[in-house]
Amino acid sequence: MGRSEVKKLRADGGIPAVLYGKGIDPAAIEISGKDFDRLVQHSVSENVLVDLTVDGGGGAAQLALVQEVEHHPLTGDILHVDFHKVSADEEVTVSVPIETHGEAVGVKTSGGTLEHVLFRTKVKALPKNLPAVISIDVTDLEAGHILHLGEVPLPEGVEVLGAKDIPVVTITKPRVKAADDSAEEEGGKEAS
């Protein structure tokens, strides 16, 4: 498609896109801007799995992940979308956000501080098992506890990629000033 055709497509409410993947030649496609906006607004995650039916493509729906969305730097309008064709029986790797919920006992009773260290991780799963988000219940974490990536509970059929000893969440112990330090400070003030 030329520049003028893309401009006309966007003016008519369409978005230029490309569909690519294993076993197919990359194909330039057009998607409805309204339909895509609705799809993205109702999605919890940026990993959106869609059934694409391409006119002239035999009519069969193709399972695809929204791989990348290009936005205009000033207006935020969607300029282009990349779809990656996937197979329902083949594992895919995506980056998934990690969220925490609950109030850690180490924060509530010991005065510790919850530090969320890792906000995203790569996972591998079949498309039907891909989580929109990995949610961690921190309620039982004590002060001084470090939850590592290998300890994060995952949905069935999902494998986390990366070093399992990476900290995800820590509950730091509160800093307490030693009694000796405060006595020295008071003694220094009296001598002045």
DOVEXLUM-775692 format. One record per residue (C-alpha): residue number from 1; residue in one letter; x, y, z. Coordinates in steps of 0.05 Angstrom, whole numbers. Layout:
// DOVEXLUM-775692
 resi resn      X      Y      Z
  NUM    a      X      Y      Z
...
This chain:
// DOVEXLUM-775692
 resi resn      X      Y      Z
    1    m      0      0      0
    2    g     24     70    -16
    3    r     23    130     29
    4    s    -40    159     -2
    5    e    -78     93      5
    6    v    -58     89     79
    7    k    -81    161     90
    8    k   -148    146     58
    9    l   -155     82     98
   10    r   -144    119    164
   11    a   -191    175    142
   12    d   -245    122    131
   13    g   -235     95    202
   14    g   -190     36    184
   15    i   -122     17    211
   16    p    -67    -14    168
   17    a    -40    -78    197
   18    v      3   -138    180
   19    l     -8   -211    194
   20    y     53   -255    197
   21    g     74   -321    228
   22    k    100   -390    218
   23    g     79   -422    152
   24    i     48   -359    121
   25    d     74   -302     80
   26    p     66   -234    113
   27    a      1   -202     90
   28    a    -20   -129     93
   29    i    -90   -125    121
   30    e   -140    -71    141
   31    i   -178    -73    207
   32    s   -236    -31    233
   33    g   -212     24    279
   34    k   -276     21    320
   35    d   -273    -54    329
   36    f   -200    -53    348
   37    d   -210      4    398
   38    r   -268    -35    430
   39    l   -224    -97    434
   40    v   -166    -61    467
   41    q   -210    -23    516
   42    h   -242    -87    541
   43    s   -176   -123    548
   44    v   -143   -130    616
   45    s    -75   -143    586
   46    e    -36   -119    527
   47    n    -30   -192    505
   48    v    -93   -196    464
   49    l   -111   -261    429
   50    v   -159   -253    370
   51    d   -193   -295    317
   52    l   -179   -259    251
   53    t   -221   -274    190
   54    v   -186   -245    130
   55    d   -230   -230     69
   56    g   -200   -268     10
   57    g   -161   -312     58
   58    g   -207   -372     51
   59    g   -256   -348    104
   60    a   -224   -390    160
   61    a   -210   -354    225
   62    q   -136   -350    243
   63    l   -114   -346    316
   64    a    -67   -287    325
   65    l    -35   -247    381
   66    v    -31   -171    378
   67    q     44   -166    374
   68    e     54    -91    369
   69    v     11    -29    365
   70    e     43     34    337
   71    h     13    100    363
   72    h     21    171    337
   73    p     69    206    385
   74    l     26    268    394
   75    t    -47    247    385
   76    g    -41    175    410
   77    d    -81    150    350
   78    i    -66     79    328
   79    l    -23     81    265
   80    h     -8      7    253
   81    v    -19    -61    284
   82    d     23   -124    278
   83    f    -13   -191    287
   84    h     28   -255    299
   85    k     -8   -317    275
   86    v     -5   -373    327
   87    s    -28   -444    329
   88    a    -76   -466    384
   89    d    -32   -527    399
   90    e     35   -491    399
   91    e     64   -455    459
   92    v     78   -381    453
   93    t    122   -335    495
   94    v     94   -268    519
   95    s    110   -216    572
   96    v     58   -213    627
   97    p     48   -160    681
   98    i     55   -181    754
   99    e      7   -150    805
  100    t      1   -157    880
  101    h    -62   -158    923
  102    g    -76   -161    997
  103    e    -39   -129   1055
  104    a     22   -166   1078
  105    v     23   -186   1152
  106    g     95   -160   1155
  107    v     69    -91   1136
  108    k      6    -93   1178
  109    t     35   -119   1244
  110    s    111   -108   1239
  111    g    114    -40   1205
  112    g    152    -68   1145
  113    t    147    -40   1074
  114    l    124    -78   1013
  115    e    171    -68    954
  116    h    146    -93    887
  117    v    211   -107    850
  118    l    192   -144    786
  119    f    132   -117    747
  120    r    134   -162    685
  121    t    159   -231    667
  122    k    161   -274    605
  123    v    118   -337    606
  124    k    108   -394    558
  125    a     40   -428    548
  126    l    -11   -451    498
  127    p    -53   -392    473
  128    k   -115   -415    512
  129    n    -74   -416    578
  130    l    -41   -348    571
  131    p    -56   -306    633
  132    a    -74   -233    624
  133    v    -38   -218    689
  134    i     -1   -257    743
  135    s    -33   -239    810
  136    i      4   -251    875
  137    d    -30   -253    943
  138    v     19   -222    992
  139    t    -25   -229   1054
  140    d     18   -282   1088
  141    l     86   -250   1076
  142    e    124   -233   1139
  143    a    175   -176   1149
  144    g    241   -197   1118
  145    h    209   -244   1068
  146    i    232   -244    995
  147    l    186   -278    944
  148    h    227   -303    885
  149    l    203   -314    813
  150    g    207   -390    822
  151    e    159   -386    881
  152    v    104   -347    845
  153    p     41   -389    837
  154    l     23   -396    763
  155    p    -40   -419    728
  156    e    -39   -491    703
  157    g     -1   -499    637
  158    v     40   -435    646
  159    e    116   -436    652
  160    v    154   -376    676
  161    l    219   -361    638
  162    g    280   -330    668
  163    a    322   -341    730
  164    k    279   -369    786
  165    d    319   -332    840
  166    i    299   -262    817
  167    p    262   -225    873
  168    v    191   -206    855
  169    v    166   -178    921
  170    t    203   -163    986
  171    i    176   -142   1054
  172    t    231   -100   1084
  173    k    239    -97   1159
  174    p    228    -28   1191
  175    r    290     11   1208
  176    v    298     19   1282
  177    k    349     67   1310
  178    a    393     32   1361
  179    a    387     57   1433
  180    d    463     68   1436
  181    d    460    115   1376
  182    s    406    158   1408
  183    a    444    160   1474
  184    e    507    183   1439
  185    e    469    239   1404
  186    e    438    263   1469
  187    g    507    262   1503
  188    g    536    303   1446
  189    k    481    355   1452
  190    e    491    362   1528
  191    a    566    374   1519
  192    s    554    431   1470
